[in-house]
Amino acid sequence: MAGTPNPGPGRLLRIVGAVAVVGGPLGYLLGGLLAPAIHGTGAATIQANAAAGPAANATHLAAFVAASYLLPIGAVALAWLAYRRRPWLAAIGGLLGIIGWAPFAALAALDDLASVMARQAGQASNAALLDAFTNDAVMGSYLIIYVICHLVAYVLFGIALWRARIIPAWAGWAMVVSSPLTVAAFAFHDTARTAVGVAALALLLIGSLPAARAIAARRVVRSTAPR
């Protein structure tokens, strides 16, 4: 019928948003589980990459690359879901989520750089170069912005979606608690840090499932008022 809106684009956006809300944390979780080293020294990171199996390392890099695309889209989708009932929390959370996840691609590329260096000769000089690159002002600012902004964003998303009764209370709390648990992971080292970080990502993933379902099922109400 002429004048009838095409639901296809809206449905596509909802599906992509729902996939991103779950797929982003899932990719991050998988990459974190398989990463040979997390926030180690240059020498330790290169040695861990050299000792890692090529299949596992390739999978961890692929998961991080996928997450780097999906996580910002997921932040937009969560903001859209909460906006009608909690506009300020949604808007601030969405902006912080986009800003916070934007540097994730650079951090994933840093893992790729370590993997390449592990396959090259001169690991000692490569380790010094990796340390210098990781700790310079640009990468340092990326890390700070990434940590602060995306963690605050998910606290706001959890509160907004829970208070709007879009997701159950347990899901909202899972999102909220995942952020301080991520911060707590930095107090540990090696295996313990990975375990706490994975637990935080698992909470985020679990809390995101009802939100993804709500995004996929939601219908945009069109105004019938005269213009």
Steps between C-alpha positions, in 0.01 A plus 500: 500500500629843409625698795546193722840517672746227414580307820810342346761763591374529857501125543854482361621765744337321793659169404843658456461681832396185683789303352745776593373526859577131555773442242721784621540372857517142370787586266676688777451205736635247250795720412580556866491128573737418215733802527856383575570805718302792642670824604840337544844636425619502141736208556240290682235577239723404208613181675141404575401561138794293377396212725131521412346269245445672165136392478413630847684825438331553164162432663568748779595769249195428283274519805647835603466638146135391487441653843657829389223535240212366707555671835440860382191388308379324811540818704286690250237225509482502880466878501218475244324238710509710817450842344121521501466443875838617632626752243779662701650176623469356151657800329793530740554125506487480122753779451735356761459154349594617151795703627611221730487224241659705220858431623435125522611456138838654583536274802415197286760614248752508785439130555552441129827692515620280786409191301696622199801593715500152653560354153786736416868487584641728768244450773704705748487814287139428411413481869646845561312637201174341618543649847570843353199481269265365766595763756516809280255787537270394217449141610486608863221746426315235301519262796380757752208613284407140423501392865315796649240563232382150418484395865290802598282443193395151608420617850266758345354247255431251777329762716301648211372171363421362843318812621309514174397136559628402160725228643473305828672632810757219494603595147536865593709410802716269289581790268569736788717260700707405195664844504646508854598135459698597191679767702571245773670275244786749472591426862598146400768356275524235230245218537308666783460821297371302205256308718353813658484678165324204340252490788423868442447444129282199572278718720479760224409233246233349725352840576495587130289201396161641610592837348579336167169318508317826572679674213414224255133502604444872536275687260535868432169676562423738219316820569164538325458864598463745212814689405 
